[in-house]
Amino acid sequence: MTNSKAYPFSSATALAQALGKIDQESQGVVLPIHVATTYIRGADNTYPTGNVYSRADNPTYKPVEQLLCQLEGGEQALLFGSGMAAATAVFLGLKPGDHVVAPTVMYWALRNWLLNFATDWGLRIDFVDMTDLEAVAAAITPQQTKLVWLETPGNPMWTISDIAAISELAKSAGAAVAVDSTCATPLLTQPLALGADIVMHSATKYLNGHSDVIAGALITKQDSPYWQRIRAVRAQGGAVPSPHDAAQLLRGMRTMHLRVRESCSNAMFLAEQLEQHPQILEVLYPGLPSFAGHAVACKQMHGGFGGMLSIRVKGGESAAVHLAANTKLWKRATSLGGVESLIEHRASVEGEGTPCPPDLLRLSAGIEDKHELLNDLFQALPKT
Ligand SMILES: *Cc1c(COP(=O)(O)O)cnc(C)c1O
């Protein structure tokens, strides 16, 4: 959907009012859900509204896509049936034989898909340490590399990639840059303004925020033949969300700025407190001055360092699993970005080849009382 450049207000206002749209027919302050799968053709054989068939597109997506364009500074956006559907569409828009550079630290399910599916399908993929700009420059091959994929902060070590510096390297070699910005949210970082071409979000996480919708999104800086191929992947493969999910996602997004602010502030508090604890080996959080990516995070993240942190527990894997087993408030579950705090032992999820150490627990800070969250972790830590 095309950006409504006419909307002159802040992100907070854009979100709270969902761009101020009302239903013209009923004057309702909440937009209707369009359940129709098919649309009437004009007598002249055209589709006057642009709506044809709901495997390809649905009017319920439009306000969500416009809001995402507004937040990310993009020209067009597409909603997908999941974050993975959005991410894989970016790769399926390439052609067999194309070369891709991807991070060693990234969302595990996507890394698995790249290794097990995309390579069989014919993409040539190099995984590099995105914090090492010389290694990134060496991996990008002019004329061959078509896409550099970034994820920042990157799961589950929260590695920070310098979007501006890497975009410059990619541009000079003619490669596109796509950023999985799920954990930065559209509020803390705007990758398109830093030189990226496409932004991806798992809308299942902070955008929806209530752990009750699976959805994904892509936003492009500008229309291009590559973007049209990605659009065709969604339309022809049917990687679309249900209209009900799209409406529920928009409802969740209307409070995103408040939720993200609370999650960031809780995560910062927890990171600072946990770093002092004798049973904690290391806290990984971009907001800590002790964190390797802190300087770059300060440059490209604004208003907070995200709601995600990881802790490494003294005593190895068993101590980490013990901690997760003994929390009462923190819920042991995968996923992130919801109002409730989640804790997860990642190495056992990610399996062989993971860069994740066995003593690591991933924490998604929700919006509960920060002292109660901290005390719950303290009481669950193994006693020496
Ligand atoms: C969850 C997640 C995805 C995948 O999104 P789904 O909606 O679960 O398909 C991709 N990237 C990141 C960083 C995620 O957290």
The ligand as an ORCA input file, in Angstrom:
! r2SCAN-3c Opt
* xyz 0 1
  C       9.582    -14.640     15.589
  C      10.615    -14.088     14.699
  C      10.614    -14.374     13.321
  C       9.577    -15.290     12.696
  O       8.285    -14.759     12.824
  P       6.958    -15.698     12.912
  O       5.875    -14.695     12.996
  O       7.107    -16.564     14.124
  O       6.941    -16.509     11.661
  C      11.611    -13.822     12.539
  N      12.568    -13.031     13.072
  C      12.596    -12.737     14.381
  C      13.678    -11.854     14.908
  C      11.634    -13.260     15.241
  O      11.684    -12.984     16.552
*
